[in-house]
Amino acid sequence: MTEPGSHPLASQRQALSGFKKTILMVAGSAVQKLMQTLSKEQEVLMNIADIAIWVYQAESVLLRVEKLIEKQGEAAAAIPISIVKTYFYDVAELIDKAAKDAIYSFADGDEARMMATGVKRFTKLDPINPKNERQAIAQYLIDKNAYTL
């Protein structure tokens, strides 16, 4: 991956761009390959819909926390930043799987391998320590004695 920059969520911004490329590639290829029969390919459509939902959620949470960082500063937004990092960490795997499931449903051979390689590149994230991020979130909620930020 390229250098993400100095913003605490720069890596996630870059990942979001890859997530969007994934859905465009999968949906576009499915339309080209399946044309008139796409409406009957419920599993492929479900994979594409799931990816679209996850991308929308990822963008929503990212934009919301970026606004929080602008308003309150990075230190005050530490837990929301952990939430974003953890969500992206989890959703990258979900998008990768759903995209490959869709691709392998309508493509094979070199074409499928090439698209799967693209998906892998588009869903790649800088590593985080998910245990530490989740423990920080959990400890914050325990200390607050509530399920709210």
FENTATA-V552437 format. One record per pair of residues at least 24 apart in sequence whose C-alpha atoms are under 10 Angstrom apart, sorted by the first residue. I is the first residue (numbers start at 1). GAP is how many residues later the second one is. Records with the same first field share a line. If there is no record, write none. Layout:
BEGIN
I=GAP + GAP
END
This chain:
BEGIN
1=120 + 121 + 123 + 124 + 125
2=124
3=123
4=122
7=59 + 62 + 67
8=58 + 61 + 66 + 70 + 73 + 74 + 77
9=53 + 54 + 56 + 57 + 60 + 72 + 73 + 75 + 76
11=74 + 77 + 113 + 114 + 115 + 116
12=46 + 47 + 50 + 72 + 73 + 75 + 76 + 77 + 113 + 114
13=45 + 46 + 49 + 50 + 75
14=108 + 109 + 110 + 111 + 112
15=43 + 73 + 74 + 77 + 106 + 107 + 108 + 109 + 110 + 111
16=39 + 40 + 42 + 43 + 46 + 72 + 76 + 106 + 107 + 109
17=38 + 42 + 105 + 106
18=37 + 74 + 100 + 101 + 102 + 103 + 104 + 105 + 106 + 107
19=32 + 33 + 35 + 36 + 37 + 39 + 40 + 69 + 72 + 73 + 76 + 77 + 100 + 102 + 103 + 104 + 105
20=31 + 32 + 35 + 36 + 39 + 102 + 103
21=97 + 98 + 101 + 102
22=26 + 29 + 30 + 33 + 73 + 74 + 77 + 93 + 94 + 96 + 97 + 98 + 99 + 100 + 101
23=24 + 25 + 26 + 27 + 28 + 29 + 32 + 72 + 75 + 76 + 96 + 99
24=24 + 28
25=74 + 78 + 90 + 93 + 94
26=25 + 72 + 73 + 74 + 76 + 77 + 89 + 90 + 93
27=24 + 25 + 72 + 75 + 76
29=73 + 74 + 77 + 78 + 86
30=72 + 73 + 75 + 76 + 77
31=75
33=73 + 74
34=72 + 73
38=68
41=61 + 64 + 65
43=55 + 58 + 59 + 62
44=54 + 55 + 57 + 58 + 59 + 60 + 61 + 62
45=57
46=52 + 56
47=47 + 48 + 50 + 51 + 52 + 53 + 54 + 55 + 56
48=47 + 50 + 51 + 53 + 54
49=49
50=44 + 45 + 48 + 49
51=40 + 41 + 43 + 44 + 45 + 46 + 47 + 48
52=43
53=42
54=33 + 34 + 37 + 38 + 40 + 41
55=33 + 36 + 37 + 40
57=30 + 31 + 34
58=26 + 29 + 30 + 33 + 34
59=25 + 29
61=26 + 27
62=25 + 26
77=72
78=55 + 58 + 59
79=54 + 55 + 57 + 58 + 59 + 60 + 61 + 62 + 70
80=57 + 69
81=52 + 56
82=46 + 48 + 50 + 51 + 52 + 53 + 54 + 55
83=50 + 51 + 53 + 54
84=49
85=40 + 41 + 42 + 43 + 44 + 45 + 48 + 49
86=42 + 43 + 44 + 45 + 46 + 47 + 48 + 51
87=43
88=35 + 37
89=34 + 35 + 36 + 37 + 38 + 39 + 40 + 41
90=40
91=32
92=27 + 28 + 30 + 31 + 32 + 33
93=27 + 30 + 31 + 32
94=29
95=24 + 25 + 27 + 28
96=24 + 25 + 26 + 27 + 28
99=24
END
